[in-house]
Amino acid sequence: MKEYFYKKEYILLYLEKFCYSIGNGLIDIFGTVMLYKNGMPIFMILLVYGLRFGLMGLCSPLFITVSKKFGIGICALIANTLRIIGSYMLLTSTHNNIILFILVMGLPGALSNPMEDAVSCKYIETKHRGRYNSIRSITKIIGSAIASLIVTYGVIADNNNLIFGIVTLFFLLDFILTAMVSYKPEVKNKNNFKAIFNYILHNKSSLKTIYSLRTFHIIERLFLPLYIYIALEDFKLFSAVIIVSLIIQIIPIIIIGKTTDRDMKKTSNVVSILKIIVLSIFIFAKNKVVISVDKTVNDNLEKAYDTNVQTLIQNVTKNENEDKAFLSTIGQMSLCFTEIIVLLVFALIAKMVDIEVFKVLFVCSIIATILINRCCRKVNE
């Protein structure tokens, strides 16, 4: 295990993920639930998230521009400042100003989402990538579990100041840790929208395909908590399911890191089949206990699956002949542009069928899982 900690950068990146997960837990885990609790209908939540991702995709080239001139650390500072404002709006129900809310929710991702793949390609050795992603996922799980406890206590005790104070503190710590591994990417003639859009429109790349297909898994991750909350009709029970689910996730993450480094193709096949089975249960399940248990199983698989896919993306990025920061931005833009289209379609469906839209999401996520698995086999041939 020591080879996964022997570099200072490895340790700093693990700690950064932990702090970020606590700071972002309110938005990442409870975002859709908080909006629904505050009276926003499902179709409107889908619409807001669609516009958010559209803005994120359109502004993703800002990551290259800002990081090239000022360093990755400044991207994290600006992004986290906006996330703090977004958290405040989420807690105080001031998100009625939809345009401002979309801005403070969308711009941070544009500035920081390409960062993870870019930093990984710079600092992490290929032979360590599977286990590294597992350890990063474990730190995220622990951070998310702590964040869930804090948010749950704050909501039940009606103490938004506690939640906001802790969110602010850990976003600041995240910036400090990111600044310690910050660097200025050298991107020649790739810091403009034209070069990026030309690549997206004209270059054939498995990277774009994988990122685009991940859209359904990202949307599933963001909206599954809302589905569970509506199904259980109890915030305390919902929070308990989330926390228990997070804690149990550590076990499969440890296993998946080892198996991915040994045999990525076989690992992808196994976790894909299991994910399809679990998503299928969501489509037909009615009983609250079954839904709760399936949520726990799904979260375990989702983290394992996401670790596997993240490793696939990093390997594809590493093998491309383009600059890694440029490719990371391409991937995030492909993801965001697909997300806005899909979410707008889902918003229209939800306007007509309301909660039944989740079944459509689960079916689409199953199809995406199958197609990503095919991409994995092609990459490893």
C-alpha positions in Angstrom: 0.0 0.0 0.0 2.9 2.4 0.6 3.3 3.1 -3.1 -0.1 4.8 -3.0 1.1 7.2 -0.4 4.8 7.7 -1.1 4.3 10.9 -3.1 3.3 14.1 -1.3 1.0 14.9 -4.2 -1.0 11.6 -3.6 -1.6 12.5 0.0 -2.6 16.1 -0.8 -5.1 14.9 -3.4 -6.6 12.4 -1.0 -7.1 15.2 1.6 -8.4 17.6 -1.0 -11.1 15.2 -2.0 -12.1 14.7 1.6 -12.5 18.4 2.3 -14.3 19.0 -1.0 -16.7 16.2 -0.2 -17.7 17.7 3.1 -18.0 21.1 1.6 -20.0 20.0 -1.4 -22.2 17.4 0.4 -25.1 19.8 0.8 -25.2 20.5 -3.0 -24.1 17.1 -4.2 -26.3 14.8 -2.0 -29.1 17.0 -0.8 -29.4 19.6 -3.6 -32.4 18.2 -5.4 -34.1 17.2 -2.1 -33.7 20.7 -0.7 -35.2 22.3 -3.8 -38.1 19.9 -3.6 -38.6 20.5 0.1 -38.7 24.2 -0.6 -41.6 23.7 -3.0 -39.9 23.4 -6.4 -41.7 20.8 -8.7 -39.8 18.0 -10.2 -39.9 19.3 -13.8 -38.6 22.7 -12.7 -35.7 21.0 -10.8 -34.8 19.1 -14.0 -35.0 22.3 -16.0 -32.8 24.2 -13.5 -30.2 21.5 -13.5 -30.3 21.3 -17.3 -29.6 25.0 -17.6 -26.9 24.7 -15.0 -25.1 22.0 -17.0 -25.6 23.9 -20.2 -23.8 27.0 -18.7 -21.2 24.7 -17.2 -20.4 23.2 -20.7 -20.4 26.5 -22.5 -18.0 28.0 -19.9 -15.7 25.0 -19.5 -12.9 26.6 -21.7 -12.6 29.1 -18.8 -10.7 26.4 -17.0 -7.9 26.4 -19.6 -7.8 30.2 -19.8 -7.7 30.8 -16.0 -5.5 27.8 -15.1 -3.0 28.7 -17.9 -2.6 32.2 -16.7 -3.0 31.9 -12.9 -2.7 28.2 -12.1 -5.2 25.5 -11.1 -5.3 26.8 -7.5 -7.1 30.0 -8.6 -9.7 28.0 -10.5 -10.4 26.2 -7.2 -10.6 29.5 -5.3 -13.1 31.1 -7.7 -15.2 27.9 -8.0 -15.4 27.3 -4.2 -16.3 30.9 -3.6 -19.3 30.5 -6.0 -20.2 27.2 -4.3 -20.3 28.9 -0.9 -22.7 31.4 -2.4 -24.8 28.6 -3.9 -24.9 26.8 -0.6 -26.2 29.9 1.1 -28.9 30.3 -1.5 -29.9 26.6 -1.2 -30.1 26.9 2.6 -32.0 30.2 2.8 -34.5 29.5 -0.1 -33.2 32.5 -2.0 -32.9 30.4 -5.1 -36.1 32.0 -6.3 -33.7 34.2 -8.3 -33.3 31.4 -10.8 -30.8 33.2 -13.1 -28.4 34.0 -10.2 -28.9 30.5 -8.8 -28.0 28.8 -12.1 -24.9 31.1 -12.4 -23.5 30.2 -9.0 -24.3 26.5 -9.5 -23.0 26.2 -13.1 -19.8 28.3 -13.2 -17.9 26.4 -10.4 -18.1 23.1 -12.4 -16.8 24.9 -15.5 -13.8 26.0 -13.6 -13.0 22.9 -11.6 -14.5 19.8 -13.1 -11.8 19.3 -15.7 -9.2 19.6 -12.9 -9.5 16.1 -11.6 -8.5 14.3 -14.8 -5.9 16.9 -15.6 -4.2 16.7 -12.2 -4.4 12.9 -12.2 -2.7 12.7 -15.6 0.1 15.0 -14.3 0.8 13.4 -10.9 -0.5 9.8 -10.8 1.5 6.9 -12.4 -0.6 4.7 -14.7 0.1 1.5 -12.7 -1.3 3.2 -9.6 -4.4 4.7 -11.1 -7.0 2.1 -10.2 -6.0 1.9 -6.5 -5.5 5.7 -6.4 -9.1 6.3 -7.6 -10.3 3.8 -5.0 -8.5 5.7 -2.2 -9.9 9.0 -3.5 -13.3 7.4 -3.6 -13.0 6.2 0.0 -12.0 9.7 1.2 -15.0 11.1 -0.7 -17.3 8.6 0.9 -16.1 9.4 4.4 -16.4 13.1 3.7 -19.8 12.7 2.2 -21.0 10.6 5.2 -19.8 13.3 7.6 -21.5 16.0 5.5 -24.7 14.0 5.5 -24.7 13.8 9.3 -24.1 17.6 9.5 -26.8 18.5 7.0 -29.3 16.1 8.6 -28.6 17.5 12.1 -28.8 21.1 10.8 -32.1 20.5 8.9 -33.8 18.7 11.9 -32.5 21.3 14.4 -33.3 24.2 12.0 -29.6 25.4 12.3 -28.6 26.6 8.9 -25.8 28.6 10.3 -24.0 25.4 11.5 -24.3 23.9 8.0 -23.2 27.0 6.2 -20.2 27.6 8.6 -18.9 24.0 8.1 -19.5 24.2 4.3 -17.5 27.4 4.1 -14.6 26.1 6.3 -14.1 22.9 4.2 -14.3 24.7 0.9 -11.5 27.0 2.1 -9.5 24.0 3.2 -10.1 22.4 -0.2 -8.7 25.5 -1.9 -5.5 25.5 0.3 -4.8 21.8 -0.5 -5.4 22.4 -4.2 -3.1 25.4 -4.2 -0.3 23.1 -2.8 -0.5 20.9 -6.0 -1.3 23.8 -8.3 0.5 24.3 -11.6 0.0 26.2 -14.8 -0.9 23.9 -17.7 1.1 24.5 -20.9 -1.7 24.5 -23.6 -0.4 25.7 -26.9 -3.0 27.5 -29.0 -5.8 25.6 -27.2 -7.1 28.4 -24.9 -10.0 29.5 -27.1 -13.5 28.3 -27.8 -12.8 27.8 -31.5 -10.1 25.0 -31.0 -12.3 23.2 -28.5 -15.5 23.3 -30.6 -13.6 22.2 -33.7 -12.3 19.2 -31.7 -15.8 18.3 -30.4 -17.4 18.7 -33.9 -14.8 17.1 -36.1 -12.6 14.7 -34.1 -13.6 11.1 -33.5 -12.8 10.2 -30.0 -13.9 7.5 -27.5 -13.4 10.1 -24.8 -16.3 12.2 -26.1 -18.5 9.1 -26.3 -17.8 7.9 -22.8 -18.3 11.3 -21.3 -21.5 11.8 -23.2 -22.9 8.4 -22.1 -21.9 9.2 -18.5 -24.6 11.9 -18.6 -27.3 9.4 -17.5 -25.2 8.2 -14.6 -24.5 11.7 -13.4 -28.2 12.6 -13.6 -29.1 9.3 -11.9 -26.7 10.1 -9.0 -28.1 13.6 -8.6 -31.8 12.7 -8.8 -31.8 9.3 -7.1 -31.8 10.9 -3.6 -34.9 12.9 -4.6 -36.6 9.7 -5.8 -35.8 7.9 -2.5 -36.9 11.0 -0.4 -40.3 11.0 -2.3 -40.7 7.2 -1.9 -39.9 7.2 1.8 -41.8 10.4 2.7 -39.6 10.9 5.8 -36.5 13.1 5.9 -35.0 11.3 9.0 -35.4 7.9 7.4 -34.1 9.2 4.1 -31.0 10.6 5.8 -30.4 7.3 7.7 -30.5 5.4 4.4 -28.0 7.8 2.8 -25.5 7.7 5.7 -25.6 3.9 6.1 -25.3 3.5 2.4 -22.2 5.7 2.3 -20.4 3.9 5.1 -20.9 0.5 3.5 -19.5 1.7 0.2 -16.0 1.6 1.5 -15.8 -2.2 1.1 -16.4 -2.6 -2.7 -14.2 0.5 -3.4 -11.2 -1.3 -1.8 -11.9 -4.4 -3.9 -12.5 -2.5 -7.2 -9.1 -0.6 -7.1 -7.2 -3.9 -7.0 -9.2 -5.6 -9.6 -9.2 -2.6 -12.0 -5.4 -2.4 -11.9 -5.2 -6.2 -12.6 -8.0 -6.7 -15.2 -10.0 -3.7 -16.2 -12.1 -5.4 -18.9 -13.3 -8.2 -16.6 -14.0 -5.7 -13.8 -16.0 -3.5 -16.1 -18.1 -6.5 -17.2 -18.9 -7.6 -13.6 -19.9 -4.1 -12.2 -21.9 -3.3 -15.4 -24.0 -6.4 -15.1 -24.6 -5.8 -11.4 -25.5 -2.1 -12.0 -28.1 -3.1 -14.6 -29.7 -5.6 -12.2 -30.0 -3.0 -9.4 -31.4 -0.3 -11.7 -34.0 -2.7 -13.0 -35.2 -3.3 -9.4 -35.8 0.5 -9.1 -38.1 0.4 -12.1 -40.5 -2.1 -10.5 -40.0 -1.8 -6.7 -42.9 -0.4 -4.6 -42.0 -1.5 -1.1 -40.1 1.1 1.0 -37.8 -1.5 2.5 -36.9 -2.9 -0.9 -36.3 0.6 -2.2 -34.1 1.5 0.8 -32.0 -1.7 0.5 -31.7 -1.3 -3.3 -30.5 2.3 -2.8 -27.8 1.0 -0.5 -26.7 -1.7 -3.0 -26.9 0.8 -5.9 -24.7 3.3 -4.1 -22.1 0.6 -3.4 -22.1 -0.4 -7.1 -22.2 3.2 -8.3 -19.0 4.1 -6.5 -17.3 0.9 -7.7 -18.6 1.5 -11.2 -17.6 5.2 -11.2 -14.1 4.3 -10.0 -13.8 1.8 -12.9 -15.1 4.3 -15.5 -12.9 7.1 -14.1 -9.9 4.9 -14.5 -11.0 4.1 -18.1 -11.3 7.8 -18.8 -7.9 8.6 -17.3 -6.2 5.8 -19.3 -7.8 7.1 -22.6 -6.8 10.6 -21.8 -3.2 9.5 -21.0 -2.9 7.7 -24.3 -4.2 10.6 -26.4 -1.6 12.8 -28.1 -3.4 16.0 -27.1 -2.7 18.2 -24.0 -4.3 16.6 -20.9 -5.9 19.8 -19.7 -7.4 20.4 -23.1 -8.8 16.8 -23.3 -10.2 17.1 -19.8 -12.1 20.2 -20.9 -13.3 18.5 -24.0 -14.7 15.6 -21.9 -16.5 17.9 -19.5 -18.0 20.0 -22.4 -19.2 16.8 -24.1 -20.8 15.7 -20.8 -22.4 19.1 -20.1 -23.9 19.6 -23.6 -25.4 16.1 -23.5 -26.7 16.8 -20.0 -28.6 19.9 -21.0 -30.4 18.1 -23.9 -31.2 15.1 -21.8 -32.4 17.1 -18.8 -34.6 19.4 -20.9 -36.2 16.2 -22.4 -36.7 14.8 -18.9 -38.2 18.1 -17.7 -40.7 17.9 -20.5 -41.6 14.3 -19.6 -41.8 15.2 -15.9 -44.3 18.0 -16.7 -46.6 15.3 -18.2 -46.0 12.3 -15.9 -44.3 13.8 -12.8 -42.5 11.1 -10.6 -42.8 8.5 -13.4 -39.9 10.3 -15.1 -37.6 8.4 -12.8 -38.4 5.1 -14.5 -37.4 6.7 -17.9 -34.1 7.8 -16.2 -33.4 4.3 -14.9 -34.0 2.7 -18.3 -31.7 5.2 -20.0 -29.0 4.6 -17.4 -29.2 0.9 -18.1 -28.7 1.5 -21.8 -25.7 3.9 -21.1 -24.1 1.2 -18.8 -24.2 -1.3 -21.7 -22.8 1.1 -24.2 -20.0 2.3 -21.9 -19.1 -1.3 -21.3 -18.7 -1.8 -25.1 -16.4 1.2 -25.2 -14.3 -0.3 -22.4 -13.9 -3.5 -24.4 -12.8 -1.6 -27.5 -10.3 0.5 -25.6 -8.7 -2.6 -24.0 -8.6 -4.7 -27.2 
